[in-house]
Amino acid sequence: MIITEVTMHCYGAIPGLSQSGSVTVSDEPLFSLLYLESNPDTLRMGAEYLERTGCFTITTTESRSKAVHLLSNNTYDAIISGHQHSDLDGIEVLKHLRAGNTTTPFIIFTNDGNAKTVIKALNSGADYYLLMGERPENTLPELFLAIYQCIIEGDKRQSTIRMTGSPAPFIKHQSEEDTTYLRDKKYPLLFNMTRHEIMNQIMVLEGFLELAEAMTTEPEQSGYHKMIRSAGTAIRHQIDFANSYCAIGSCDPRWLQIHDLIDQIPTEHIAIHSSCEDISWYADPMVKLVFTTMIQNTIMHGERATEIRISQRIDGETLEIIVEDDGIGIPYDQKERIFEECIGKNTGFGLFLSREILAITNSTITETGEPGQGARFVISIPQAAWRYN
C-alpha cells in the first residue's frame, strides 16, 4: 500500500477526539502492533481502543513464551507491554528483543511506578514507560500518541508517507475548526504526554539518587544529595501546577450546590462551621479546589487556628461567601501578593489558581482579615452566577 498524503494522520480516528470535515484517514491499518498484557480486561480494553483508531492491526498475548515465539516469526512496528504479572514479564521480553539487536519501539504500559523498575526498563532499552493510572481508559490517548511518536521519530514508513507542508504537524489547513482542535484536543494530549515523560525521568533521577545516598558517607555529599532531591521536588510541583492550570476551563461551568462543595471539604484537621443557605453557584467544576486551598492555607499557616467559619451575605446583587479562621492572619503587605505565583511561606500556587478558576465566571477573591485576628477570604459572585435553589 502506498499513501502519498496523510492529513491529521489517524488523529481523526482517535475515539473521543475526532473532528468532522477536515480529517483524512487511511482505509486500512498502517502499522502492526504486538500487545502483551497478562490482565485480560486491560488487554481487551487497550486493543479495542487502538483498533478503533483505524491505524493499527494488533496481535495480543497474555504469555511471555507466546510473545517470544511471535517475535521470532513476525515483525512489528511497535510493541506494548505490561510489566510483571504471573508468566508475563515485559522487561524480560524487552531484554530478549534487544539481545537480538532489534530496535522495534517498545513501550511499557503499567501501574508499576517503582523508580527501580523504571530505571531497569529504560536501561534495558524501553522507549517509553507510561503509567496507566487508576483508570487506564483515561491514559489510552497518551498511549496512542506514544506509539505514534515512536514510529514517526524512528523514521519508519518514510517511503510510504509524505506529510503536508502545513506549519502544524499532521494538519493541512489551519481552519478555525483546526485551531479549535489544536487548543482543545491535541495540545492538551501532547502536554499530558510530555508531563508523563518528565515525571518518568524524575522517577529515574530519584531512583539513582536513592542508590547514591545509600552509598554516601561524606556529609558534604549528603548536602548535595539534599539539594538534588529538593530540585526534583520543585520540578514535580511545577508540573502539578501546569497540570492544574491546563485543567481550568477544560469543562463548561455548571450550577453547583454551595453546601455540597462545603460538605466535600476534608475536616479531619480542623473544625469547620457553615451557615450558608441553599444556594447554587454557576462555576467551573474545579471551584472545589478554591475551598480546599483556603482550608489548607489555615492548616499550614494559621498556626494557632482551631476553627474555620463559612458564611454568606448579599451586597446589592452580589453574593459574598466568607471563609475566615481564628489563626494569626495575613500581614497587610501580603494580602494581594498571596494571590501571585510562588508567594507564601511554602511557595505554592493554590491561591493563584483559585483566582484564575473564579475568574472564568467573573467571580473574585480577596483577603480582608485583620493581622493577628485571623485570615478572612471573601469570594464575590455576580448576580448572574448565583441563585436560590
N, C-alpha and C positions, 0 to 999 in steps of 0.2 A: 504494500500500500504506500503510495506517495502522496503526501499532503504538502501543497505549495504555500498555503497561507492559513494561519490559525489566529482568530480574533478572540481575545479573552479566553485563551486556550483552556478549555474544560471548565473554567470557573463558572460558566453559566449553568453547569450541571451539578454543582455542589448543592445537595439538599438543604433547603432553607436559605440559600444565598443567590438563587437565580434571578436574573433581571430580564424582563421581556424585551424583545425587539432588537437588541444590539449584540447578541451572542451567537457565535457560530461554533458548533461542537461537532467533533468527528462522528461519523455514523457507525464507527466500530472502535473498540478499545485500542488505545495507542501503546499501552505499557502492560507488562506482565509482572505480577507480584506474587511472592510466596509469603504467606501469613502464618506464623507459628504462635500458638497460644493454647495453653492447657485448660483454660476456663472456657467451656463451650459457649456460655452465654456471651462473654466478651468477644470471643472469636466470631460468633454469628453476627452480632451487632456491628462490629467493625467491618467485616467482609461485606455485609449487605449495604452499609453506608458507602463504602468505596466503590462498589459495583454500580450503585445508583448514579455516581458521577459520570459514568459512561467512558471514563478514561482508562480503566484497568480491567484486565482479566486476572482473577485471583485464584490461586491454589492454596488450600488451607490444610493444616495438620495439627494435631494435638500431641504428636510423638516426636521425640528427638531422633530416634532411629529412622523413622519415615522421612523426616526433614533432611537428614544426611543422604538418604537414598535419592530423594528428589533433586537435591543439589548436585549429585553425581551424574544425573542423567538429563538435567534440564538447565537452561539459563533463564535468569530473571532480571528485570530492570531494577528491582529493589526488593529488599526483604524486611518484613516487620516481625518483631518477635517480643513475646513477654520475657520476663527474666527467669524465674525459677519456681516451678510448681511440679511436683511429682517427677515424671520422666523427662520433662522438658526444661532444659537449662539453656536459655537463649545465648548466654555468653560462651558456653561450650560450643554451641553451633557456630557462633561467630569465630571462635578460635580455629575451628575446623576449616571454615571458609577461608580465613586469612592465611592459614598454613599452606593452602594451595595457590597462594598469590592471586586470589580473586578479589577484585576491587569493587564488587557489587555493593551499592549503598545498603547499609544495614542500620535499621532504626529500632532501638529498644523502646517499647511502649509498655510501661509498667507502673505499678503503685509503689514500688520499692525505691524510696528516696534516700536510702543509706549512702552516705558520702563515699565509703569504701567501695560499695558496689558500683557507684557512678564512675569512680576512678578506674576500677577494674575493667568496666565496659569500654571506656574511652581508650584506655591503654591497649585493649585488645583489638581496637580498630573500629568501634562503633562510630557512625557518622552523626547520629542524634541519640540523645537519651531523653525521652519525653515522658513526663509524669502524667498519668491519665486522671488523677484526682478522684474524689469521691463519686462523681458522676461521669464515667468515661464518655458518654454520648456528647458531653459539652466540649470535650477535647478533640473530637474527631475532625472538625475543620482544621485544627492545627496539625493533626497527623497528616491530613491530605496535603497541606502546604509543605510540611517537612519532606514528604515523599517527592513531591513535585520539584522542590528546590534541589534536593539531592540529585535527581535525574537531570534537570536542566543544567545545574552547575557542573555536573560530571561530563558535559559536552556530549550527552547521548542524543541520538537521533538528529544530529545537526544536518545530515544529508537529506532528511525527510521533512524537516520543519523549518519554515522561514518566518521569523517574526516580522510583523509590520513595522513601519517606521514611526509609529506614534511615540510621543515623549513618555507616555506611561506604559509600563510593561503589560503586554497582552491586550492592549486596548487600541483599537483602530481609529476611532473618532472620539474626541473629547466633548460629547454632547452634555447637556445639563443632566441627563439621566446617568451618564457615565460618571460625572463628577459626584453626584449623589451616591452612586455605588461605591466609589473610592472612599468617600468620607464615612459612610455608614457601615460598610461591609469589609472592603479589602484592607484599608489601613488598620482598623481595629484587629483584624486577624493577623496581619503582619506584626503589629505591636505585641500581641499575645505570644506569637511565635518567638519574637526577639526576647521578650520577658522570660519565657521558659529557658531560652538559651543562656541568658545571663545568670538566672538562678541556678541552672545546672553547673555553670562554671564556678559560681560561688561555692556550691557544694564540693566541687573538686578542690578548690582553694582551702576550704575548711578541713577537708579530709587530710590533705597533705600537712596543713598546719597542726592538726591534732597529732600526727605522727612526729612532726618536728618537736612539738612541745614535750612529748614523751621521752625524747632523746636528749633534751637540753638540760644542762646542769648549771650553766652560767647565768647569773642574774641579769646581766646586760642583754643577753639574747632573749631571755624571757620578756624583757621590756619591749623588745622589737616585736615579739610574737603578739603581745597585747595590742600594740598599735596596728598590726596587720588585721587582727580579729576585729578591732574597732572600725577599721576601714571597710571590712566586709559587711559588718552590721549596718554601717551608714549606707552602703550601696543597696542593701535589702530594703531599708527604709525609703530610699529614693524610688526604687522600683514599686514598692507598695503604694507610695504616693501617686506615681504616674498611673498605676492601675486604677486607683480610686478616682483620680481626676478624669480619666478617659471614660469611666462609667457614668459620670454626671451627664444627664441629658440623654443617655442611651435609651431610656424608656420614657414614654409620654407621661406627663403629670397626670395625677388621678386624685379623686376625692378620698381622703384618708380620715379615719376617726382619730381625733386627738387623744382621747382616753386610751385607745388601742395602742398608739405609739408610746404613751407613757407606761402602759402595762408591760410593754416588752423590754423596758429598761432593767438591766440586772440590778438587784437590790441587796445582794449578799454583803456588800462592803459598807453600806451607809443607808440610813433611814430616808425614805422618800415619801413626802406627803403632797397629795394633789387635790386641788379644789376646782379643777377645770370642769366645765359643763359639757353637755353632749353636743359637741360642735365638730363639723367636718372641715378639713383644710385641703385645698387644691394645691398639691405639691409634688415634687419629684419623689419617687419611692425611696430614694436614698436619704430622705429627710430624717429617717430614724438615726442616721449617723450624727446628725446635729445634736440630738438629745444625748446620745451616748458620749459624744465629745464633751459636752458640758458636765456630765456626771464624772467622767474621767478627770476632767480639769479639777473638780472639787477634791476627788480622792487623792490625786497626785500632788496638788499644790495648796489645798485648803489647810493643811497641817492640823489644825485643831478642830476642823469641821466635823459635826456629829449628825447633821441632817440637811436635806435639800427640800425646799418648798417650791411647788409649781402651782401657779395661779394664772388667772386671766383678767383682763379689763378691756373695756371698749372705749377708745378715744376717738370720738366722732364716728367715722365709718371704718376706722382701723381697729382690728383685733390685736391686742398685745398678749403674748404668752410670756410670763415672767418666771425665770428659773433662778433661785437665789439660795445661798448657803450661809452658814454661820462661821465660816473659816476666816482666814487672815485678809481676804480681799485682794484687790489688784491695785498697784500704785497708779496715780493719775497719769504719769507719763507713759504707762504701758497699756492704757485702756484701748487705744486704737492699734498699737503695734502688735498686740497679741493676735490680730487677725491677718498679719502678714506672714509670708513663708518663713519658716525656721526661726520664729520668735518665741521665746519662752525658756523656762529652766531646762527642759529636756528636748529642745529643738524638734518640734513636731509640726504637722500640717493640719491637725484636726480642725482648728478654728478657721483657718484659711479656707479649707474645703467646705466647712459649714456655710460660710458666707457665699461661696460660689453656688452651692446647692440651693440656697434660699433665693438667690438672685434669678433663678430660672422662672419663678412665678412672681417676681417683683417684691418678694419679702426681704426684710433686712434683719440684721442682728447687731446689737450694741451692748457694751458693758457699762453699767451706770452705778455700780455699788460704791460704798464708802470704804476706802482703805482701812483695814483694821476691824471692820464690821462685817465683812463677807463679800463674796462676788455676787453680782446681780446682772444676769443676762436678760435682755428684752428682745423678743422676736416680734417684729411688727408685720402684720399680714394685711394687705389692702382689701377693700370691700369685696372685690370680685373673686377673691381667693378663699373666702370662708363663708360658712352658713350654719344655721342651727339645723340639727337633724329633725 
